[in-house]
Amino acid sequence: MKVFAICLLIVGAAVGYVGQKAQVKELKERERILVQQVEALRRENDRVEIELARRRSPPELEMAVRRHGLDLVYPHPGQIIRLSEPGDSLPGRAEGASKAGVLANAERRP
């Protein structure tokens, strides 16, 4: 009876070992696939960032404006007001620009 119990214990340990080894193999394969997917997504992200930068470029924006028939023009220097965060100092900022001044500039647009 002791021999049977010892054999059963050894067989159980062997089955458990083989099962764990199969699970480790499966997890390694899953990890490999996930790593490949992450790398593919990073490459896609890099490609999309480059495409976004290209589409935000001034020549591309001007082409889009013409393509959609928008009648946009560059603002006159007097129509530009630079704002800054409180405490920041930007050169060329229209100091003391009031909301009325902004609206007046907006109304002067053709």
Biopython code that builds the backbone (N, CA, C, O; Angstrom):
import numpy as np
from Bio.PDB.StructureBuilder import StructureBuilder

atoms = [
    (1, "MET", "N", (0.808, -1.187, 0.000)),
    (1, "MET", "CA", (0.000, 0.000, 0.000)),
    (1, "MET", "C", (0.859, 1.263, 0.000)),
    (1, "MET", "O", (0.521, 2.235, -0.676)),
    (2, "LYS", "N", (1.949, 1.264, 0.736)),
    (2, "LYS", "CA", (2.843, 2.418, 0.748)),
    (2, "LYS", "C", (3.477, 2.613, -0.614)),
    (2, "LYS", "O", (3.647, 3.748, -1.061)),
    (3, "VAL", "N", (3.825, 1.531, -1.276)),
    (3, "VAL", "CA", (4.436, 1.609, -2.604)),
    (3, "VAL", "C", (3.441, 2.222, -3.590)),
    (3, "VAL", "O", (3.807, 3.065, -4.409)),
    (4, "PHE", "N", (2.170, 1.788, -3.504)),
    (4, "PHE", "CA", (1.134, 2.331, -4.384)),
    (4, "PHE", "C", (0.961, 3.840, -4.138)),
    (4, "PHE", "O", (0.824, 4.600, -5.096)),
    (5, "ALA", "N", (0.966, 4.269, -2.912)),
    (5, "ALA", "CA", (0.814, 5.686, -2.576)),
    (5, "ALA", "C", (2.007, 6.490, -3.083)),
    (5, "ALA", "O", (1.837, 7.599, -3.590)),
    (6, "ILE", "N", (3.209, 5.939, -2.949)),
    (6, "ILE", "CA", (4.407, 6.630, -3.443)),
    (6, "ILE", "C", (4.376, 6.729, -4.966)),
    (6, "ILE", "O", (4.692, 7.776, -5.531)),
    (7, "CYS", "N", (3.988, 5.623, -5.634)),
    (7, "CYS", "CA", (3.885, 5.651, -7.104)),
    (7, "CYS", "C", (2.833, 6.660, -7.548)),
    (7, "CYS", "O", (3.042, 7.401, -8.508)),
    (8, "LEU", "N", (1.699, 6.687, -6.844)),
    (8, "LEU", "CA", (0.635, 7.648, -7.177)),
    (8, "LEU", "C", (1.121, 9.074, -6.985)),
    (8, "LEU", "O", (0.794, 9.953, -7.782)),
    (9, "LEU", "N", (1.890, 9.310, -5.949)),
    (9, "LEU", "CA", (2.444, 10.641, -5.696)),
    (9, "LEU", "C", (3.422, 11.035, -6.804)),
    (9, "LEU", "O", (3.401, 12.174, -7.270)),
    (10, "ILE", "N", (4.269, 10.112, -7.224)),
    (10, "ILE", "CA", (5.242, 10.395, -8.296)),
    (10, "ILE", "C", (4.516, 10.654, -9.613)),
    (10, "ILE", "O", (4.858, 11.593, -10.332)),
    (11, "VAL", "N", (3.520, 9.835, -9.934)),
    (11, "VAL", "CA", (2.756, 10.030, -11.176)),
    (11, "VAL", "C", (2.024, 11.374, -11.126)),
    (11, "VAL", "O", (2.004, 12.107, -12.115)),
    (12, "GLY", "N", (1.435, 11.692, -9.998)),
    (12, "GLY", "CA", (0.739, 12.982, -9.862)),
    (12, "GLY", "C", (1.685, 14.148, -10.038)),
    (12, "GLY", "O", (1.347, 15.139, -10.685)),
    (13, "ALA", "N", (2.892, 14.030, -9.453)),
    (13, "ALA", "CA", (3.882, 15.103, -9.606)),
    (13, "ALA", "C", (4.316, 15.234, -11.065)),
    (13, "ALA", "O", (4.494, 16.344, -11.566)),
    (14, "ALA", "N", (4.485, 14.098, -11.743)),
    (14, "ALA", "CA", (4.905, 14.122, -13.152)),
    (14, "ALA", "C", (3.829, 14.758, -14.029)),
    (14, "ALA", "O", (4.132, 15.561, -14.911)),
    (15, "VAL", "N", (2.580, 14.396, -13.781)),
    (15, "VAL", "CA", (1.481, 14.977, -14.552)),
    (15, "VAL", "C", (1.404, 16.482, -14.293)),
    (15, "VAL", "O", (1.200, 17.264, -15.221)),
    (16, "GLY", "N", (1.564, 16.881, -13.046)),
    (16, "GLY", "CA", (1.558, 18.305, -12.716)),
    (16, "GLY", "C", (2.702, 19.044, -13.379)),
    (16, "GLY", "O", (2.523, 20.163, -13.859)),
    (17, "TYR", "N", (3.868, 18.436, -13.410)),
    (17, "TYR", "CA", (5.035, 19.055, -14.045)),
    (17, "TYR", "C", (4.800, 19.240, -15.541)),
    (17, "TYR", "O", (5.071, 20.307, -16.093)),
    (18, "VAL", "N", (4.290, 18.187, -16.194)),
    (18, "VAL", "CA", (4.029, 18.272, -17.636)),
    (18, "VAL", "C", (2.962, 19.336, -17.919)),
    (18, "VAL", "O", (3.071, 20.099, -18.879)),
    (19, "GLY", "N", (1.938, 19.374, -17.073)),
    (19, "GLY", "CA", (0.888, 20.385, -17.252)),
    (19, "GLY", "C", (1.430, 21.791, -17.090)),
    (19, "GLY", "O", (1.093, 22.682, -17.869)),
    (20, "GLN", "N", (2.268, 21.997, -16.086)),
    (20, "GLN", "CA", (2.870, 23.316, -15.873)),
    (20, "GLN", "C", (3.778, 23.690, -17.039)),
    (20, "GLN", "O", (3.795, 24.837, -17.484)),
    (21, "LYS", "N", (4.535, 22.706, -17.529)),
    (21, "LYS", "CA", (5.434, 22.974, -18.651)),
    (21, "LYS", "C", (4.634, 23.380, -19.897)),
    (21, "LYS", "O", (5.047, 24.280, -20.628)),
    (22, "ALA", "N", (3.500, 22.724, -20.141)),
    (22, "ALA", "CA", (2.646, 23.068, -21.282)),
    (22, "ALA", "C", (2.074, 24.475, -21.101)),
    (22, "ALA", "O", (1.982, 25.244, -22.058)),
    (23, "GLN", "N", (1.693, 24.802, -19.873)),
    (23, "GLN", "CA", (1.138, 26.133, -19.614)),
    (23, "GLN", "C", (2.204, 27.208, -19.809)),
    (23, "GLN", "O", (1.914, 28.270, -20.361)),
    (24, "VAL", "N", (3.428, 26.946, -19.366)),
    (24, "VAL", "CA", (4.521, 27.901, -19.551)),
    (24, "VAL", "C", (4.783, 28.107, -21.042)),
    (24, "VAL", "O", (4.998, 29.233, -21.490)),
    (25, "LYS", "N", (4.765, 27.014, -21.805)),
    (25, "LYS", "CA", (4.981, 27.118, -23.252)),
    (25, "LYS", "C", (3.881, 27.962, -23.891)),
    (25, "LYS", "O", (4.160, 28.812, -24.736)),
    (26, "GLU", "N", (2.640, 27.732, -23.492)),
    (26, "GLU", "CA", (1.513, 28.493, -24.032)),
    (26, "GLU", "C", (1.631, 29.975, -23.675)),
    (26, "GLU", "O", (1.369, 30.841, -24.510)),
    (27, "LEU", "N", (2.023, 30.263, -22.442)),
    (27, "LEU", "CA", (2.165, 31.662, -22.016)),
    (27, "LEU", "C", (3.313, 32.354, -22.746)),
    (27, "LEU", "O", (3.207, 33.534, -23.081)),
    (28, "LYS", "N", (4.401, 31.641, -22.996)),
    (28, "LYS", "CA", (5.512, 32.228, -23.746)),
    (28, "LYS", "C", (5.085, 32.562, -25.169)),
    (28, "LYS", "O", (5.454, 33.609, -25.701)),
    (29, "GLU", "N", (4.308, 31.672, -25.790)),
    (29, "GLU", "CA", (3.815, 31.931, -27.145)),
    (29, "GLU", "C", (2.879, 33.144, -27.148)),
    (29, "GLU", "O", (2.946, 33.991, -28.039)),
    (30, "ARG", "N", (2.021, 33.212, -26.155)),
    (30, "ARG", "CA", (1.100, 34.348, -26.037)),
    (30, "ARG", "C", (1.878, 35.654, -25.835)),
    (30, "ARG", "O", (1.535, 36.680, -26.423)),
    (31, "GLU", "N", (2.921, 35.613, -25.007)),
    (31, "GLU", "CA", (3.752, 36.793, -24.781)),
    (31, "GLU", "C", (4.430, 37.223, -26.080)),
    (31, "GLU", "O", (4.497, 38.414, -26.384)),
    (32, "ARG", "N", (4.932, 36.254, -26.845)),
    (32, "ARG", "CA", (5.600, 36.569, -28.114)),
    (32, "ARG", "C", (4.630, 37.271, -29.069)),
    (32, "ARG", "O", (4.991, 38.244, -29.730)),
    (33, "ILE", "N", (3.407, 36.769, -29.130)),
    (33, "ILE", "CA", (2.395, 37.374, -30.006)),
    (33, "ILE", "C", (2.066, 38.790, -29.538)),
    (33, "ILE", "O", (1.953, 39.706, -30.353)),
    (34, "LEU", "N", (1.912, 38.969, -28.225)),
    (34, "LEU", "CA", (1.588, 40.300, -27.693)),
    (34, "LEU", "C", (2.727, 41.292, -27.922)),
    (34, "LEU", "O", (2.479, 42.461, -28.218)),
    (35, "VAL", "N", (3.962, 40.838, -27.789)),
    (35, "VAL", "CA", (5.113, 41.708, -28.045)),
    (35, "VAL", "C", (5.121, 42.132, -29.509)),
    (35, "VAL", "O", (5.400, 43.291, -29.816)),
    (36, "GLN", "N", (4.820, 41.210, -30.410)),
    (36, "GLN", "CA", (4.749, 41.554, -31.837)),
    (36, "GLN", "C", (3.646, 42.572, -32.089)),
    (36, "GLN", "O", (3.826, 43.502, -32.876)),
    (37, "GLN", "N", (2.504, 42.402, -31.427)),
    (37, "GLN", "CA", (1.401, 43.349, -31.600)),
    (37, "GLN", "C", (1.780, 44.733, -31.078)),
    (37, "GLN", "O", (1.451, 45.743, -31.700)),
    (38, "VAL", "N", (2.468, 44.783, -29.940)),
    (38, "VAL", "CA", (2.904, 46.069, -29.388)),
    (38, "VAL", "C", (3.865, 46.751, -30.353)),
    (38, "VAL", "O", (3.748, 47.952, -30.597)),
    (39, "GLU", "N", (4.807, 46.003, -30.900)),
    (39, "GLU", "CA", (5.762, 46.574, -31.854)),
    (39, "GLU", "C", (5.042, 47.086, -33.095)),
    (39, "GLU", "O", (5.368, 48.161, -33.599)),
    (40, "ALA", "N", (4.061, 46.325, -33.594)),
    (40, "ALA", "CA", (3.295, 46.763, -34.762)),
    (40, "ALA", "C", (2.513, 48.031, -34.441)),
    (40, "ALA", "O", (2.442, 48.943, -35.266)),
    (41, "LEU", "N", (1.930, 48.093, -33.255)),
    (41, "LEU", "CA", (1.173, 49.293, -32.869)),
    (41, "LEU", "C", (2.086, 50.499, -32.701)),
    (41, "LEU", "O", (1.694, 51.620, -33.025)),
    (42, "ARG", "N", (3.293, 50.285, -32.200)),
    (42, "ARG", "CA", (4.244, 51.399, -32.079)),
    (42, "ARG", "C", (4.645, 51.917, -33.449)),
    (42, "ARG", "O", (4.737, 53.126, -33.662)),
    (43, "ARG", "N", (4.884, 50.993, -34.383)),
    (43, "ARG", "CA", (5.218, 51.428, -35.754)),
    (43, "ARG", "C", (4.051, 52.198, -36.368)),
    (43, "ARG", "O", (4.251, 53.226, -37.016)),
    (44, "GLU", "N", (2.830, 51.696, -36.162)),
    (44, "GLU", "CA", (1.645, 52.377, -36.684)),
    (44, "GLU", "C", (1.498, 53.752, -36.044)),
    (44, "GLU", "O", (1.161, 54.719, -36.727)),
    (45, "ASN", "N", (1.746, 53.848, -34.744)),
    (45, "ASN", "CA", (1.669, 55.129, -34.044)),
    (45, "ASN", "C", (2.691, 56.117, -34.608)),
    (45, "ASN", "O", (2.374, 57.287, -34.825)),
    (46, "ASP", "N", (3.907, 55.648, -34.844)),
    (46, "ASP", "CA", (4.928, 56.519, -35.438)),
    (46, "ASP", "C", (4.490, 57.004, -36.815)),
    (46, "ASP", "O", (4.664, 58.174, -37.156)),
    (47, "ARG", "N", (3.915, 56.086, -37.610)),
    (47, "ARG", "CA", (3.448, 56.450, -38.951)),
    (47, "ARG", "C", (2.329, 57.488, -38.873)),
    (47, "ARG", "O", (2.306, 58.438, -39.655)),
    (48, "VAL", "N", (1.409, 57.308, -37.937)),
    (48, "VAL", "CA", (0.282, 58.236, -37.792)),
    (48, "VAL", "C", (0.766, 59.592, -37.291)),
    (48, "VAL", "O", (0.253, 60.625, -37.722)),
    (49, "GLU", "N", (1.741, 59.606, -36.389)),
    (49, "GLU", "CA", (2.283, 60.879, -35.907)),
    (49, "GLU", "C", (2.942, 61.655, -37.042)),
    (49, "GLU", "O", (2.799, 62.875, -37.127)),
    (50, "ILE", "N", (3.660, 60.956, -37.912)),
    (50, "ILE", "CA", (4.290, 61.610, -39.065)),
    (50, "ILE", "C", (3.216, 62.157, -40.005)),
    (50, "ILE", "O", (3.337, 63.272, -40.511)),
    (51, "GLU", "N", (2.170, 61.370, -40.236)),
    (51, "GLU", "CA", (1.080, 61.813, -41.101)),
    (51, "GLU", "C", (0.372, 63.031, -40.501)),
    (51, "GLU", "O", (0.024, 63.963, -41.225)),
    (52, "LEU", "N", (0.161, 63.026, -39.196)),
    (52, "LEU", "CA", (-0.476, 64.168, -38.535)),
    (52, "LEU", "C", (0.386, 65.414, -38.658)),
    (52, "LEU", "O", (-0.124, 66.498, -38.940)),
    (53, "ALA", "N", (1.683, 65.268, -38.448)),
    (53, "ALA", "CA", (2.593, 66.413, -38.583)),
    (53, "ALA", "C", (2.558, 66.944, -40.009)),
    (53, "ALA", "O", (2.581, 68.156, -40.224)),
    (54, "ARG", "N", (2.503, 66.041, -40.985)),
    (54, "ARG", "CA", (2.436, 66.471, -42.383)),
    (54, "ARG", "C", (1.138, 67.233, -42.639)),
    (54, "ARG", "O", (1.149, 68.271, -43.302)),
    (55, "ARG", "N", (0.027, 66.728, -42.120)),
    (55, "ARG", "CA", (-1.267, 67.375, -42.366)),
    (55, "ARG", "C", (-1.396, 68.708, -41.645)),
    (55, "ARG", "O", (-2.185, 69.559, -42.055)),
    (56, "ARG", "N", (-0.630, 68.901, -40.577)),
    (56, "ARG", "CA", (-0.667, 70.168, -39.851)),
    (56, "ARG", "C", (0.303, 71.193, -40.419)),
    (56, "ARG", "O", (0.346, 72.327, -39.940)),
    (57, "SER", "N", (1.068, 70.826, -41.409)),
    (57, "SER", "CA", (2.041, 71.755, -41.974)),
    (57, "SER", "C", (1.317, 72.861, -42.738)),
    (57, "SER", "O", (0.255, 72.619, -43.312)),
    (58, "PRO", "N", (1.878, 74.073, -42.753)),
    (58, "PRO", "CA", (1.219, 75.187, -43.446)),
    (58, "PRO", "C", (0.890, 74.902, -44.920)),
    (58, "PRO", "O", (-0.218, 75.224, -45.351)),
    (59, "PRO", "N", (1.798, 74.314, -45.711)),
    (59, "PRO", "CA", (1.417, 74.050, -47.102)),
    (59, "PRO", "C", (0.230, 73.092, -47.210)),
    (59, "PRO", "O", (-0.647, 73.288, -48.051)),
    (60, "GLU", "N", (0.195, 72.073, -46.377)),
    (60, "GLU", "CA", (-0.914, 71.115, -46.422)),
    (60, "GLU", "C", (-2.221, 71.777, -45.989)),
    (60, "GLU", "O", (-3.272, 71.517, -46.573)),
    (61, "LEU", "N", (-2.157, 72.633, -44.965)),
    (61, "LEU", "CA", (-3.361, 73.342, -44.528)),
    (61, "LEU", "C", (-3.865, 74.285, -45.612)),
    (61, "LEU", "O", (-5.072, 74.389, -45.834)),
    (62, "GLU", "N", (-2.957, 74.965, -46.281)),
    (62, "GLU", "CA", (-3.368, 75.870, -47.363)),
    (62, "GLU", "C", (-4.016, 75.093, -48.505)),
    (62, "GLU", "O", (-4.996, 75.556, -49.088)),
    (63, "MET", "N", (-3.482, 73.918, -48.832)),
    (63, "MET", "CA", (-4.086, 73.096, -49.876)),
    (63, "MET", "C", (-5.480, 72.644, -49.465)),
    (63, "MET", "O", (-6.389, 72.620, -50.294)),
    (64, "ALA", "N", (-5.663, 72.283, -48.187)),
    (64, "ALA", "CA", (-6.974, 71.859, -47.698)),
    (64, "ALA", "C", (-7.973, 73.011, -47.768)),
    (64, "ALA", "O", (-9.137, 72.804, -48.111)),
    (65, "VAL", "N", (-7.526, 74.217, -47.446)),
    (65, "VAL", "CA", (-8.397, 75.388, -47.516)),
    (65, "VAL", "C", (-8.856, 75.607, -48.951)),
    (65, "VAL", "O", (-10.037, 75.844, -49.202)),
    (66, "ARG", "N", (-7.925, 75.527, -49.886)),
    (66, "ARG", "CA", (-8.293, 75.696, -51.309)),
    (66, "ARG", "C", (-9.190, 74.559, -51.788)),
    (66, "ARG", "O", (-10.150, 74.790, -52.522)),
    (67, "ARG", "N", (-8.877, 73.327, -51.372)),
    (67, "ARG", "CA", (-9.627, 72.151, -51.813)),
    (67, "ARG", "C", (-11.088, 72.239, -51.350)),
    (67, "ARG", "O", (-11.992, 71.835, -52.081)),
    (68, "HIS", "N", (-11.321, 72.762, -50.151)),
    (68, "HIS", "CA", (-12.675, 72.856, -49.626)),
    (68, "HIS", "C", (-13.359, 74.172, -49.967)),
    (68, "HIS", "O", (-14.488, 74.418, -49.542)),
    (69, "GLY", "N", (-12.684, 75.011, -50.727)),
    (69, "GLY", "CA", (-13.283, 76.254, -51.178)),
    (69, "GLY", "C", (-13.505, 77.266, -50.066)),
    (69, "GLY", "O", (-14.394, 78.110, -50.173)),
    (70, "LEU", "N", (-12.725, 77.200, -49.014)),
    (70, "LEU", "CA", (-12.852, 78.175, -47.933)),
    (70, "LEU", "C", (-12.138, 79.451, -48.342)),
    (70, "LEU", "O", (-11.025, 79.410, -48.867)),
    (71, "ASP", "N", (-12.764, 80.550, -48.108)),
    (71, "ASP", "CA", (-12.193, 81.834, -48.499)),
    (71, "ASP", "C", (-11.477, 82.435, -47.292)),
    (71, "ASP", "O", (-11.886, 83.473, -46.772)),
    (72, "LEU", "N", (-10.409, 81.777, -46.854)),
    (72, "LEU", "CA", (-9.663, 82.250, -45.698)),
    (72, "LEU", "C", (-8.435, 83.016, -46.156)),
    (72, "LEU", "O", (-7.806, 82.684, -47.161)),
    (73, "VAL", "N", (-8.115, 84.045, -45.394)),
    (73, "VAL", "CA", (-6.908, 84.824, -45.674)),
    (73, "VAL", "C", (-6.161, 85.004, -44.361)),
    (73, "VAL", "O", (-6.726, 84.843, -43.279)),
    (74, "TYR", "N", (-4.893, 85.339, -44.475)),
    (74, "TYR", "CA", (-4.100, 85.594, -43.276)),
    (74, "TYR", "C", (-4.592, 86.883, -42.622)),
    (74, "TYR", "O", (-4.973, 87.818, -43.326)),
    (75, "PRO", "N", (-4.592, 86.951, -41.304)),
    (75, "PRO", "CA", (-5.046, 88.164, -40.623)),
    (75, "PRO", "C", (-4.029, 89.291, -40.786)),
    (75, "PRO", "O", (-2.833, 89.055, -40.960)),
    (76, "HIS", "N", (-4.527, 90.494, -40.724)),
    (76, "HIS", "CA", (-3.646, 91.657, -40.724)),
    (76, "HIS", "C", (-2.972, 91.731, -39.357)),
    (76, "HIS", "O", (-3.538, 91.272, -38.365)),
    (77, "PRO", "N", (-1.778, 92.299, -39.295)),
    (77, "PRO", "CA", (-1.089, 92.379, -37.998)),
    (77, "PRO", "C", (-1.921, 93.036, -36.909)),
    (77, "PRO", "O", (-1.780, 92.674, -35.741)),
    (78, "GLY", "N", (-2.772, 93.977, -37.242)),
    (78, "GLY", "CA", (-3.609, 94.643, -36.246)),
    (78, "GLY", "C", (-4.711, 93.749, -35.701)),
    (78, "GLY", "O", (-5.292, 94.048, -34.658)),
    (79, "GLN", "N", (-5.005, 92.658, -36.391)),
    (79, "GLN", "CA", (-6.047, 91.750, -35.941)),
    (79, "GLN", "C", (-5.510, 90.667, -34.997)),
    (79, "GLN", "O", (-6.288, 89.885, -34.450)),
    (80, "ILE", "N", (-4.219, 90.619, -34.808)),
    (80, "ILE", "CA", (-3.607, 89.572, -33.984)),
    (80, "ILE", "C", (-3.362, 90.098, -32.583)),
    (80, "ILE", "O", (-2.728, 91.137, -32.399)),
    (81, "ILE", "N", (-3.861, 89.388, -31.615)),
    (81, "ILE", "CA", (-3.610, 89.722, -30.214)),
    (81, "ILE", "C", (-3.016, 88.494, -29.565)),
    (81, "ILE", "O", (-3.606, 87.415, -29.609)),
    (82, "ARG", "N", (-1.873, 88.648, -28.974)),
    (82, "ARG", "CA", (-1.213, 87.528, -28.293)),
    (82, "ARG", "C", (-1.564, 87.570, -26.819)),
    (82, "ARG", "O", (-1.410, 88.597, -26.159)),
    (83, "LEU", "N", (-2.031, 86.455, -26.318)),
    (83, "LEU", "CA", (-2.397, 86.342, -24.912)),
    (83, "LEU", "C", (-1.356, 85.500, -24.202)),
    (83, "LEU", "O", (-0.715, 84.639, -24.805)),
    (84, "SER", "N", (-1.198, 85.757, -22.927)),
    (84, "SER", "CA", (-0.255, 84.955, -22.148)),
    (84, "SER", "C", (-0.909, 84.571, -20.834)),
    (84, "SER", "O", (-1.931, 85.131, -20.435)),
    (85, "GLU", "N", (-0.302, 83.617, -20.183)),
    (85, "GLU", "CA", (-0.764, 83.215, -18.857)),
    (85, "GLU", "C", (-0.443, 84.335, -17.874)),
    (85, "GLU", "O", (0.505, 85.089, -18.090)),
    (86, "PRO", "N", (-1.206, 84.454, -16.813)),
    (86, "PRO", "CA", (-0.903, 85.481, -15.810)),
    (86, "PRO", "C", (0.516, 85.323, -15.282)),
    (86, "PRO", "O", (0.931, 84.227, -14.904)),
    (87, "GLY", "N", (1.246, 86.416, -15.261)),
    (87, "GLY", "CA", (2.627, 86.396, -14.782)),
    (87, "GLY", "C", (3.640, 86.202, -15.896)),
    (87, "GLY", "O", (4.821, 86.495, -15.708)),
    (88, "ASP", "N", (3.204, 85.712, -17.059)),
    (88, "ASP", "CA", (4.117, 85.563, -18.193)),
    (88, "ASP", "C", (4.218, 86.878, -18.931)),
    (88, "ASP", "O", (3.292, 87.688, -18.911)),
    (89, "SER", "N", (5.330, 87.082, -19.572)),
    (89, "SER", "CA", (5.503, 88.287, -20.358)),
    (89, "SER", "C", (5.948, 87.879, -21.747)),
    (89, "SER", "O", (7.032, 87.324, -21.924)),
    (90, "LEU", "N", (5.117, 88.154, -22.723)),
    (90, "LEU", "CA", (5.456, 87.844, -24.104)),
    (90, "LEU", "C", (5.775, 89.131, -24.844)),
    (90, "LEU", "O", (5.022, 90.100, -24.745)),
    (91, "PRO", "N", (6.868, 89.160, -25.578)),
    (91, "PRO", "CA", (7.132, 90.347, -26.372)),
    (91, "PRO", "C", (6.081, 90.493, -27.464)),
    (91, "PRO", "O", (5.656, 89.506, -28.065)),
    (92, "GLY", "N", (5.672, 91.715, -27.714)),
    (92, "GLY", "CA", (4.701, 91.976, -28.774)),
    (92, "GLY", "C", (3.266, 91.760, -28.344)),
    (92, "GLY", "O", (2.356, 91.855, -29.168)),
    (93, "ARG", "N", (3.046, 91.474, -27.082)),
    (93, "ARG", "CA", (1.684, 91.261, -26.603)),
    (93, "ARG", "C", (0.969, 92.597, -26.546)),
    (93, "ARG", "O", (1.536, 93.612, -26.141)),
    (94, "ALA", "N", (-0.263, 92.575, -26.953)),
    (94, "ALA", "CA", (-1.058, 93.800, -26.915)),
    (94, "ALA", "C", (-1.463, 94.048, -25.476)),
    (94, "ALA", "O", (-2.476, 93.516, -25.021)),
    (95, "GLU", "N", (-0.698, 94.839, -24.758)),
    (95, "GLU", "CA", (-0.973, 95.138, -23.358)),
    (95, "GLU", "C", (-2.257, 95.950, -23.264)),
    (95, "GLU", "O", (-2.507, 96.858, -24.056)),
    (96, "GLY", "N", (-3.046, 95.600, -22.286)),
    (96, "GLY", "CA", (-4.264, 96.362, -22.032)),
    (96, "GLY", "C", (-5.344, 96.133, -23.070)),
    (96, "GLY", "O", (-6.284, 96.922, -23.166)),
    (97, "ALA", "N", (-5.227, 95.062, -23.856)),
    (97, "ALA", "CA", (-6.265, 94.784, -24.849)),
    (97, "ALA", "C", (-7.523, 94.347, -24.124)),
    (97, "ALA", "O", (-7.503, 93.399, -23.340)),
    (98, "SER", "N", (-8.590, 95.029, -24.384)),
    (98, "SER", "CA", (-9.851, 94.700, -23.720)),
    (98, "SER", "C", (-10.682, 93.812, -24.630)),
    (98, "SER", "O", (-10.359, 93.614, -25.801)),
    (99, "LYS", "N", (-11.764, 93.281, -24.063)),
    (99, "LYS", "CA", (-12.655, 92.462, -24.884)),
    (99, "LYS", "C", (-13.257, 93.309, -25.997)),
    (99, "LYS", "O", (-13.475, 92.827, -27.108)),
    (100, "ALA", "N", (-13.517, 94.550, -25.694)),
    (100, "ALA", "CA", (-14.084, 95.430, -26.714)),
    (100, "ALA", "C", (-13.107, 95.589, -27.872)),
    (100, "ALA", "O", (-13.514, 95.628, -29.033)),
    (101, "GLY", "N", (-11.821, 95.680, -27.553)),
    (101, "GLY", "CA", (-10.811, 95.790, -28.609)),
    (101, "GLY", "C", (-10.760, 94.533, -29.455)),
    (101, "GLY", "O", (-10.605, 94.612, -30.673)),
    (102, "VAL", "N", (-10.887, 93.370, -28.823)),
    (102, "VAL", "CA", (-10.886, 92.114, -29.570)),
    (102, "VAL", "C", (-12.102, 92.060, -30.473)),
    (102, "VAL", "O", (-11.997, 91.688, -31.642)),
    (103, "LEU", "N", (-13.268, 92.433, -29.930)),
    (103, "LEU", "CA", (-14.475, 92.414, -30.748)),
    (103, "LEU", "C", (-14.394, 93.434, -31.871)),
    (103, "LEU", "O", (-14.844, 93.172, -32.987)),
    (104, "ALA", "N", (-13.830, 94.576, -31.586)),
    (104, "ALA", "CA", (-13.702, 95.594, -32.624)),
    (104, "ALA", "C", (-12.822, 95.075, -33.741)),
    (104, "ALA", "O", (-13.126, 95.290, -34.914)),
    (105, "ASN", "N", (-11.719, 94.385, -33.398)),
    (105, "ASN", "CA", (-10.868, 93.804, -34.415)),
    (105, "ASN", "C", (-11.594, 92.730, -35.207)),
    (105, "ASN", "O", (-11.415, 92.619, -36.420)),
    (106, "ALA", "N", (-12.414, 91.941, -34.525)),
    (106, "ALA", "CA", (-13.141, 90.867, -35.198)),
    (106, "ALA", "C", (-14.175, 91.452, -36.157)),
    (106, "ALA", "O", (-14.410, 90.906, -37.235)),
    (107, "GLU", "N", (-14.795, 92.575, -35.756)),
    (107, "GLU", "CA", (-15.810, 93.182, -36.606)),
    (107, "GLU", "C", (-15.213, 93.852, -37.822)),
    (107, "GLU", "O", (-15.904, 94.032, -38.825)),
    (108, "ARG", "N", (-13.935, 94.230, -37.759)),
    (108, "ARG", "CA", (-13.310, 94.906, -38.892)),
    (108, "ARG", "C", (-12.929, 93.960, -40.021)),
    (108, "ARG", "O", (-12.586, 94.392, -41.121)),
    (109, "ARG", "N", (-12.994, 92.656, -39.733)),
    (109, "ARG", "CA", (-12.603, 91.689, -40.768)),
    (109, "ARG", "C", (-13.520, 91.807, -41.970)),
    (109, "ARG", "O", (-14.722, 92.037, -41.833)),
    (110, "PRO", "N", (-12.936, 91.646, -43.155)),
    (110, "PRO", "CA", (-13.791, 91.724, -44.363)),
    (110, "PRO", "C", (-14.669, 90.515, -44.518)),
    (110, "PRO", "O", (-15.439, 90.430, -45.475)),
]
sb = StructureBuilder()
sb.init_structure("model")
sb.init_model(0)
sb.init_chain("A")
sb.init_seg("    ")
for serial, (resi, resn, name, xyz) in enumerate(atoms, 1):
    if name == "N":
        sb.init_residue(resn, " ", resi, " ")
    sb.init_atom(name, np.array(xyz, "f"), 0.0, 1.0, " ", f" {name:<3s}", serial, name[0])
structure = sb.get_structure()
